[in-house]
Each structure stands twice: as structure tokens, then as C-alpha cells.
Amino acid sequence: MSDRPADPQGNPSNGAASGAPSGPALSVGGISKAFDGIPVLRDITATFMPGTVNMLAGENGAGKSTLFKIISGQIAPDRGVLTVNGAPVHTFDPRYARQRGISIIPQELLPIPDMKVWQNLLVGRERTFTLGFLRRREMVAESRRLLQEFGLDIDPESTMRRLGVAATQMIEIIKATSRDSNIVLMDEPSSSLSSRETEQLFRVIRLLRSRGACILYTSHRMEEIEQISDTVAVMRDGAIIRHEPTAAWTERQIITAMVGRNIEDMFPDRAVAEGGRPVLEVRDFKVAGYGARTSFTVHAGEILGLGGLVGAGRSELLEGIYGLRRAEGTVLIEGKPLALSTPAAAIRQGIAFVPEDRKISGVLTSLSILDNVTLPHLGAFAGAGGFVDNTERRRKTLDVLKRTRVKYARLGQTVAHLSGGNQQKIALARWLVTDTPRLLILDEPTRGIDVGARSEIYRLIHDLAEQGVAILLASSDMPELINLSHRILVMRAGAIAGELSREDVNQESILRLAMGKTKDAA
């Protein structure tokens, strides 16, 4: 896949920086870990060199995040040896790991919502006067410099609560990489970034590599492996089954190794019946915070994609239609006006919404699978005297879990213990347990999900469209947006910059419109 040559030991000859230590930056030997008696990591053994980018590929639940937690000191292994720059690690503590030059950018971000951007960037590295007061002006200036260096137009005085998922992700990346780190762990760092922001991330990664940093990187985007990695280690069922230079792999080999089977067709056929009736009609619609008004229609059986760069207003538009964000204008569902007030009003009209951040808004991770699937529809399971008919609730939940191919142990299992892909299927299943929705709104439906689960979710989306469900899909994943959508509306600054038919659409045409150019510009 890659044109980087490898040395006889399998390490890329041009990945390591000149002057970098000749020995491994990080070694794991026989690392194993179990939770509640269930093995999660099994005898993990691997070596990672300075000045290299090492991709860990594997389905959700393969053990990648657990391995990252051990390396970063968040948990201790049950057995095995971890060696950093030649020295064995005996203390598993995040502070100790940071002192050893290890930084981690987790997949699930945990910023303090009411903290300022500058406070978040420099937390733990505060600068004070002799009496202990913060050098606030100096810290704000330093944060502004870091943001500008990364190409981000964000006010360091803004609160974290006001930032979207993508901006928050970028802040976490800056925070981790601005430390003196020689081992950087990146868990799905590009999952919520646009193509342009991903390129900015890659520039930072290449800079870190040139300085001799060892980077471990997880991603479910196959195209990133060839672009940025020097080696690929595939994990499955808690074990590394193959670790070789990127040049030794093909994309198909990586996918087959990850899932243990061939996936012939990632995207199903987009064929749709012609002349579907209008399901969603949006007229002169404006969301709070944006001045532009938009109008469009989604038909029965159609998947209408929303493209654009992060900050273009896609999520805000979806939230406005669903009643999560203040908006004005006219919205019709099968010809009947929709009250732009609350999600409850949208649900009554047959609208289902799967949000971008499943762990904050999509599912309740502390509750059981049964409760998550049926909670929005408890009224539909009311029996005599108003009591919930648990037999019927369980029956319908089992049916929808089978339909959506959720992998689980029992209905009482908490959703927090499911893989990311199965959590996303739960977020979808909760809207299918009773009546099929008229309109399904999907915001980044496969963010942070492995290739096997993606394929199953794509097929489910396709099946729903075939049943006549109108689907409004926002995605920053270009192959996903292009291959699933029948039409694509490209947004910019809250407005529709242009429409692309399936015959006209490609990555270049989407980016042209997203950047304010015409789709036919040279």
C-alpha cells in the first residue's frame, strides 16, 4: 500500500528521524488483561520504533483502546512487560506516563464544558506569579499562538461548551501534541474532522515524526492508513495477529484480517424507486446563529446527503428540524406542518434522529439494552391499568436487535459494555422497535465505528430507504457520503452552496462547493 521501503527487520527505513534513538521507543511483551474474567488483551507483543507512525487496525472490541489505556497508565495489565525507551514500567499511573513523555488523545473526549479554551489547552501547565496568581494574559497569548499555528480560528476566551465535536477534538490534539511528548497515542483522532482538518492533523503528525516521536494511531478510515502510516498492526479478539510495514499490506488484506472474513461489498446498491412522494419539505428555514435561509425536499425512499466542512451548519440544520435548536421557517412532514418546538413534537410526526455523539445524546450508557431501546416508546407498551407490558417490550426488543444485528450477551447488559459499533446500532434500533419512522435523520452515523459494523449499518440504512423511509444524512466521511446518497446538498455558512446529483458527485465537486467555488470551476 505504501511506497516507503522497509529494512530487513520490517521497520520503514525512512520513517525514523535522523538522530532518533536506535532502540525501540515502546515495547510490549506478553501484555494480557481481563475484565470480570473475560479476556480483553491476549499476550500482546510488539515493538514500535522512534520516528514512525504505527496504525493499529481492528474492529471495535478488538482491544485497541484497552492497550492504549495500559500504555498511558490509566490501567495496569494483569501480566506482561511494558518498556518505554529501554526502561521497564513498574508504575501504571497517568502522571508517571506523562513524565515519561507519553500523551494520549482519547476517542471519547472529556473536556470540562465551562472551562475556557486557554484553560483547557494549558491545564496542568499553568504559569503563575510568585504569590500563586495565574499569568492569565501570558497563557491566553500562548494559547492563541498554538491555535494559529494549527490553523484554527477559535477565540481562546471561548468556553468549551460553545465548541462543536470537531473543534473540541482539535483542541485535544493541540493540547497533547504541544507537550514534550515522544510517544503519542491517537485514538480515532480524525473521526469528527473534515478533509481539510484531517490534512492539518497529518501535517502535525509528520512534524512529530520528523522530530523522532513514536506515534500509535487507530482509525477506521482505510484511506488514512496509506497516507500516514509506516507500519500496520491488526488486532482481533484481543491479540495482534499481524504487524508489518504498510507496504506489505493491501486494503483487502487489512479488512479481512480485521473482521476474519471477506467483505465483498461495503456499500449496497443505491437504486431507489422513482417519483417517491415528498416526505420532508423545508421552506425558508433558518437556524439560530446563521443568517441564511434554506429550502429543500426529501422524498420517500431517498437518501439525501449533506456535505460541507466542519462549521458549515449541517448539524445545526438537523437539530433545528428536530426541535433541539431554535429555528424559524416552514417544515412539512407529508404535507402537514411540523411545530418547530421540541423533539417530542418531531417524534409524534414520525421523525427519528441519531445524533453525532452517541455517548452524550444517542444512548444512555448506564442503562440496559432493553431500557435504551424502549425508553422513547414506553407508552406503546402500556397494558391494562397503564402498567408496562414487559413481555411485549422484551419480544419487540429481541426482534429489533436481531434485525439490526446487535451483538450482546443479555437484554439487561448495560450499553456501556458494548462496542462502539453495537452502541450505534442501539441508537438506530430504538427508533425501529415500534413503527418505522417516516423520516430518519442521521448525523455522522458511523463516526468511530469499525469497517465490519459500518458495512452492516450501511445495509440497514439502505434497507430502510427501500422500505420508503426518507433519510437525511450528514457525514464528513467522503466515501460514505458519496456512496450512500442519491443526491447531495453541500452546505457553507449555514446555506446550501449547491446540489449534486449522483452522476455529478465526486470528492472534488463537494470540496469546491464547500469552499465557496462553483462545482464546474476550473
C-alpha positions in Angstrom: 0.0 0.0 0.0 2.8 2.4 0.8 5.9 3.3 -1.2 8.1 3.5 2.0 10.9 0.9 1.8 11.5 -1.3 4.8 14.7 -2.6 6.4 15.3 -6.3 6.9 13.7 -6.2 10.4 10.5 -4.8 8.9 10.9 -1.3 10.1 10.4 1.5 7.5 13.9 2.8 6.5 12.8 6.4 6.0 10.2 6.8 8.8 12.6 7.4 11.7 14.1 10.7 12.0 17.9 11.1 11.8 19.3 11.4 15.2 16.5 9.5 16.8 17.4 6.7 19.3 18.3 3.5 17.6 16.4 1.3 20.1 12.6 0.9 20.3 10.6 3.8 21.7 8.0 1.4 23.0 7.8 -2.4 23.5 5.1 -4.5 24.9 5.8 -8.1 25.8 3.1 -10.6 26.7 0.6 -7.9 27.8 -2.7 -9.5 28.9 -5.8 -8.0 30.5 -9.2 -9.3 31.6 -12.3 -7.6 32.9 -14.7 -9.7 35.1 -12.9 -12.8 34.0 -13.4 -12.0 30.3 -10.1 -11.7 28.4 -9.7 -8.3 26.5 -6.0 -8.5 25.7 -4.2 -11.8 25.0 -0.4 -11.9 25.1 0.2 -8.6 23.1 3.8 -8.5 22.0 5.1 -5.8 19.6 7.8 -3.2 19.2 7.4 0.4 17.9 10.4 2.5 16.8 11.1 6.2 17.2 10.1 8.4 14.3 7.4 6.1 13.0 3.6 6.2 12.7 2.1 2.9 13.6 -1.5 2.1 12.7 -3.5 -0.2 15.0 -6.3 -1.6 12.9 -9.2 -3.7 14.3 -12.9 -3.8 14.9 -14.4 -2.2 17.9 -13.8 -4.5 20.8 -10.5 -5.8 19.4 -8.6 -4.3 22.4 -7.1 -1.2 20.9 -8.4 1.2 23.4 -7.5 -1.1 26.3 -3.9 -1.3 25.1 -3.8 2.5 24.9 -5.1 2.8 28.5 -2.3 0.5 29.7 0.4 2.4 27.8 -0.9 5.7 29.1 -1.0 4.4 32.7 -4.8 4.5 33.1 -5.0 0.8 34.0 -2.4 -1.9 34.8 -2.0 -5.1 32.9 -2.7 -8.5 34.6 0.6 -9.7 33.3 3.3 -8.8 30.8 6.0 -6.1 30.4 5.8 -2.6 29.1 9.1 -0.9 28.2 9.5 2.8 27.3 12.8 4.0 25.8 14.5 0.9 27.1 13.3 1.2 30.7 10.6 -1.2 32.1 7.5 0.4 33.5 6.5 -0.7 37.0 4.1 2.1 37.9 0.9 2.5 35.9 -0.3 6.0 36.6 -1.2 8.7 34.1 1.1 11.3 35.7 4.0 8.9 35.6 3.2 8.2 31.9 3.2 11.9 31.1 6.6 12.3 32.9 7.9 9.5 30.6 6.8 11.6 27.5 3.5 9.6 26.8 0.5 11.6 25.6 -2.9 10.3 24.6 -5.8 11.7 22.6 -8.8 9.6 23.5 -11.6 8.8 21.2 -14.3 9.9 23.7 -13.4 13.5 24.6 -14.0 14.7 28.2 -13.5 18.4 28.2 -14.7 20.5 31.1 -17.7 22.3 29.5 -17.4 25.5 31.5 -13.6 25.8 31.1 -12.2 28.4 28.7 -10.2 27.2 25.7 -7.0 28.6 27.0 -7.6 26.9 30.4 -8.2 23.5 28.7 -5.1 23.8 26.5 -2.8 24.6 29.4 -4.3 22.6 32.2 -1.6 21.1 34.3 0.9 23.6 32.8 -0.4 26.8 34.4 2.0 29.7 34.8 1.9 31.7 38.0 3.4 34.7 39.7 5.4 34.4 42.9 2.2 34.6 45.0 0.5 31.9 43.0 -1.8 34.0 40.8 -2.1 32.9 37.2 -0.3 34.7 34.5 -3.6 34.9 32.6 -2.6 37.3 29.9 0.5 35.2 29.1 -1.4 32.0 29.0 -4.1 33.4 26.7 -1.4 34.7 24.3 0.3 31.3 24.3 -3.0 29.6 23.6 -3.7 32.0 20.7 -0.3 31.2 19.2 -0.9 27.4 19.5 -4.4 27.8 17.8 -3.0 29.9 15.0 -0.1 27.5 14.5 -2.6 24.8 13.9 -4.7 26.9 11.6 -7.7 27.2 14.0 -9.8 30.4 14.1 -11.0 29.9 17.7 -11.1 32.6 20.4 -9.1 31.2 23.4 -11.5 33.1 25.7 -14.5 31.0 24.4 -15.9 28.3 26.7 -15.5 24.7 25.7 -19.3 24.3 25.9 -19.7 26.5 22.8 -17.5 24.3 20.6 -18.7 21.5 18.4 -17.3 18.0 18.5 -14.7 18.7 15.7 -13.3 21.8 17.3 -13.1 20.1 20.7 -11.2 17.2 19.0 -8.7 19.7 17.5 -8.2 21.3 20.9 -7.4 18.0 22.5 -5.0 17.2 19.7 -3.2 20.5 20.2 -3.1 20.0 24.0 -1.5 16.6 23.7 1.0 17.4 20.9 2.1 20.7 22.4 3.7 18.9 25.3 7.2 17.4 25.1 5.9 14.0 24.0 8.0 11.3 22.4 5.2 8.7 22.4 1.8 9.9 21.2 -1.3 7.7 21.2 -4.1 8.9 18.9 -7.4 7.0 19.2 -9.6 7.9 16.2 -8.3 11.5 16.1 -9.8 12.2 12.7 -13.2 10.7 13.3 -15.0 14.1 13.5 -12.7 16.1 11.3 -13.3 17.4 7.8 -10.9 16.6 5.0 -9.1 19.9 5.4 -8.8 19.5 9.2 -7.5 15.9 8.7 -4.8 17.2 6.4 -3.8 19.7 9.2 -3.7 16.8 11.6 -1.5 14.9 9.2 0.9 17.8 8.9 1.3 17.8 12.7 1.8 14.0 12.7 4.5 14.3 10.1 6.2 17.1 12.1 6.2 14.9 15.2 7.6 12.0 13.3 10.4 14.2 11.9 11.3 15.1 15.5 11.6 11.4 16.4 8.2 10.8 18.1 6.7 7.4 18.0 3.0 7.6 17.2 0.4 4.9 17.6 -2.7 5.7 15.7 -6.1 4.0 15.4 -8.5 4.7 12.6 -11.4 3.1 10.8 -10.7 5.1 7.6 -8.8 2.8 5.3 -7.5 5.7 3.1 -5.6 7.1 6.1 -3.5 4.0 6.5 -1.7 4.5 3.2 -1.5 8.3 3.7 0.2 8.4 7.1 1.3 5.1 8.5 4.7 3.3 8.4 3.5 0.1 9.9 0.1 -1.6 10.4 -0.7 -3.9 13.3 -4.0 -5.7 13.0 -5.8 -6.6 16.3 -8.6 -9.2 16.5 -10.1 -10.7 19.7 -7.5 -9.0 21.9 -4.5 -10.2 20.0 -2.1 -8.7 17.4 -2.4 -11.2 14.6 0.0 -9.5 12.1 2.3 -6.5 12.4 4.2 -5.5 9.2 5.3 -2.4 7.2 2.4 -0.7 5.4 3.9 -1.6 2.1 3.4 -5.3 2.9 -0.4 -4.9 3.1 -3.3 -4.4 0.7 -6.5 -2.8 1.8 -8.4 -6.0 1.3 -5.9 -7.9 3.4 -6.3 -5.4 6.3 -10.1 -5.7 6.2 -10.1 -9.5 6.0 -7.6 -9.7 8.9 -9.7 -7.3 11.0 -13.0 -9.0 10.6 -11.9 -12.6 9.9 -14.0 -12.8 6.8 -14.2 -11.2 3.3 -16.5 -8.1 2.9 -17.3 -8.1 -0.8 -19.5 -5.0 -1.0 -19.0 -2.3 1.6 -21.8 -0.1 0.1 -25.1 -1.6 -1.2 -26.7 -0.5 -4.4 -28.3 2.9 -4.2 -31.2 2.0 -6.5 -34.4 3.8 -5.5 -37.9 3.9 -6.8 -38.5 6.9 -9.0 -41.1 9.5 -8.1 -41.3 9.0 -4.4 -43.7 11.2 -2.6 -42.3 14.2 -0.7 -41.9 13.3 3.0 -39.9 16.3 4.3 -40.3 19.8 2.8 -38.2 22.6 4.2 -39.0 26.1 3.2 -37.2 29.4 4.1 -35.6 27.6 7.1 -33.2 29.5 9.3 -31.4 28.2 12.4 -30.3 30.4 15.2 -26.8 31.6 14.7 -26.9 31.5 10.9 -28.4 34.2 8.7 -29.0 32.2 5.6 -32.3 30.5 4.8 -32.5 27.1 3.1 -35.2 25.2 1.2 -35.1 21.5 0.1 -37.2 18.4 -0.2 -36.6 14.7 0.8 -38.7 12.0 -0.9 -39.8 8.6 0.3 -37.0 6.1 -0.3 -34.4 8.8 -0.9 -31.1 9.2 1.0 -30.3 13.0 0.8 -26.7 13.7 1.8 -25.5 16.8 3.5 -21.8 17.6 2.8 -19.6 20.5 3.8 -16.7 21.4 6.0 -17.0 21.4 9.8 -18.8 24.5 10.9 -20.9 24.7 7.7 -24.1 24.3 9.7 -25.1 20.7 8.9 -25.6 19.5 12.5 -27.3 22.8 13.4 -29.8 22.4 10.5 -30.6 18.8 11.6 -31.1 19.8 15.2 -33.3 22.7 14.1 -35.6 20.4 12.2 -35.8 18.0 15.1 -36.5 20.8 17.7 -33.2 20.7 19.5 -32.2 24.2 18.3 -34.2 27.4 17.9 -35.2 27.9 14.2 -37.8 29.6 12.1 -39.4 28.8 8.7 -41.7 26.1 7.4 -41.3 22.4 7.7 -43.8 19.9 6.4 -44.0 16.2 7.1 -46.0 14.6 4.3 -47.8 17.9 3.8 -48.6 18.6 7.5 -46.8 21.5 9.3 -44.3 20.5 11.9 -44.2 22.6 15.1 -40.6 23.7 15.5 -40.6 23.4 19.3 -39.4 20.2 20.9 -38.1 16.7 19.9 -41.4 15.3 21.3 -43.3 17.2 18.5 -40.9 15.7 15.9 -41.2 12.2 17.3 -45.1 12.4 17.1 -44.7 13.3 13.4 -42.6 10.2 12.8 -39.2 11.7 12.8 -36.2 9.8 14.3 -32.8 11.4 15.0 -29.5 9.6 15.6 -27.1 12.4 16.7 -23.3 12.8 16.1 -22.1 12.0 19.6 -23.8 8.7 20.6 -22.5 8.6 24.2 -23.8 12.1 25.0 -27.1 12.2 23.1 -27.6 8.9 21.2 -27.7 6.3 24.0 -27.8 6.2 27.8 -24.7 4.1 28.5 -25.5 3.5 32.2 -28.9 1.8 31.3 -29.6 -1.6 30.0 -30.1 -2.5 26.3 -33.8 -3.2 27.0 -34.3 0.3 28.5 -32.3 2.1 25.8 -34.3 0.5 23.0 -37.7 1.0 24.5 -37.4 4.2 26.6 -38.7 6.6 23.9 -41.8 4.4 23.4 -42.9 3.3 26.9 -46.4 4.5 26.1 -46.7 2.0 23.3 -46.1 -0.9 25.7 -48.7 0.2 28.3 -51.1 -2.6 29.1 -54.2 -2.8 31.3 -54.3 -0.2 34.0 -51.4 1.7 32.5 -48.7 -0.8 33.5 -45.9 -1.6 31.1 -46.2 -4.9 29.3 -42.7 -6.2 29.8 -43.3 -9.4 27.9 -44.2 -7.4 24.8 -41.4 -5.0 25.4 -38.8 -7.8 25.5 -40.3 -9.5 22.5 -40.1 -6.4 20.3 -36.6 -5.6 21.6 -35.4 -9.0 20.7 -36.9 -8.7 17.2 -35.2 -5.3 16.5 -31.9 -6.5 17.9 -31.9 -9.4 15.5 -32.9 -7.1 12.7 -30.1 -4.7 13.4 -27.6 -7.5 14.2 -26.6 -6.2 17.6 -24.0 -8.4 19.3 -24.8 -8.7 23.1 -25.0 -11.1 26.0 -28.4 -10.3 27.5 -31.1 -7.6 27.5 -30.0 -6.5 30.9 -26.5 -5.8 29.8 -25.5 -2.1 30.1 -24.9 -0.3 26.9 -21.5 1.0 28.2 -20.2 -2.6 27.9 -21.0 -2.9 24.2 -18.5 -2.0 21.4 -18.9 1.4 19.6 -20.5 -0.2 16.6 -23.1 -2.0 18.7 -23.8 1.1 20.6 -24.5 2.9 17.3 -26.8 0.0 16.3 -28.7 0.5 19.6 -29.1 4.2 18.8 -30.7 3.2 15.5 -32.7 0.2 16.9 -34.5 2.4 19.4 -36.3 4.1 16.5 -37.3 0.8 14.9 -38.8 -1.0 17.8 -42.3 0.2 17.2 -43.4 1.9 13.9 -40.8 2.5 11.2 -40.2 6.3 11.1 -41.3 8.5 8.2 -38.0 10.5 8.3 -34.7 9.3 9.7 -32.1 11.9 10.4 -28.5 10.6 10.7 -25.6 12.9 11.9 -22.2 11.2 11.3 -23.8 7.7 11.7 -20.5 5.7 11.6 -18.2 8.0 13.5 -15.6 5.9 15.3 -17.0 2.6 14.0 -15.1 -0.3 12.6 -15.4 -1.5 9.0 -17.4 -4.6 9.8 -20.1 -2.6 11.7 -20.0 0.1 9.1 -21.0 -2.4 6.4 -23.9 -3.6 8.5 -25.1 -0.1 9.3 -24.9 0.9 5.6 -27.0 -2.1 4.7 -29.6 -1.2 7.4 -29.8 2.4 6.0 -30.2 1.0 2.5 -33.0 -1.4 3.7 -34.9 1.4 5.4 -34.7 3.5 2.2 -36.1 0.6 0.2 -39.0 0.4 2.7 -39.8 4.0 1.8 -38.2 5.8 4.7 -36.9 9.3 3.8 -33.3 9.7 5.1 -31.4 12.9 5.7 -27.7 12.0 6.2 -24.9 14.3 7.3 -21.4 12.9 7.0 -17.8 14.1 6.9 -16.7 10.7 5.5 -16.4 11.3 1.8 -16.8 7.7 0.6 -19.7 7.2 2.9 -21.5 10.4 1.7 -20.8 9.7 -2.0 -21.7 6.0 -2.0 -24.8 6.2 0.2 -26.5 9.3 -1.1 -28.9 9.6 -4.1 -28.4 13.4 -4.0 -26.0 15.6 -2.0 -26.6 19.2 -0.8 -23.3 20.9 0.1 -23.6 23.5 2.9 -21.5 26.5 3.6 -22.0 29.1 6.4 -25.5 27.7 7.1 -26.6 27.9 3.5 -26.9 25.4 0.6 -24.0 26.2 -1.7 -25.1 23.7 -4.3 -26.7 20.4 -5.2 -25.0 17.4 -6.8 -26.8 14.5 -8.4 -25.3 11.0 -8.2 -23.9 11.5 -11.7 -22.1 14.7 -10.8 -20.8 13.9 -7.4 -17.2 13.2 -6.5 -14.9 14.4 -3.7 -13.6 17.3 -5.8 -17.0 18.7 -6.6 -18.1 18.5 -3.0 -15.0 20.4 -1.8 -15.3 23.1 -4.5 -18.8 23.9 -3.3 -17.8 23.7 0.4 -15.0 26.2 -0.2 -17.2 28.7 -2.0 -16.4 27.8 -5.6 -18.8 26.7 -8.3 -18.9 22.9 -9.0 -17.8 23.5 -12.6 -14.9 25.9 -11.8 -11.6 25.0 -13.3 
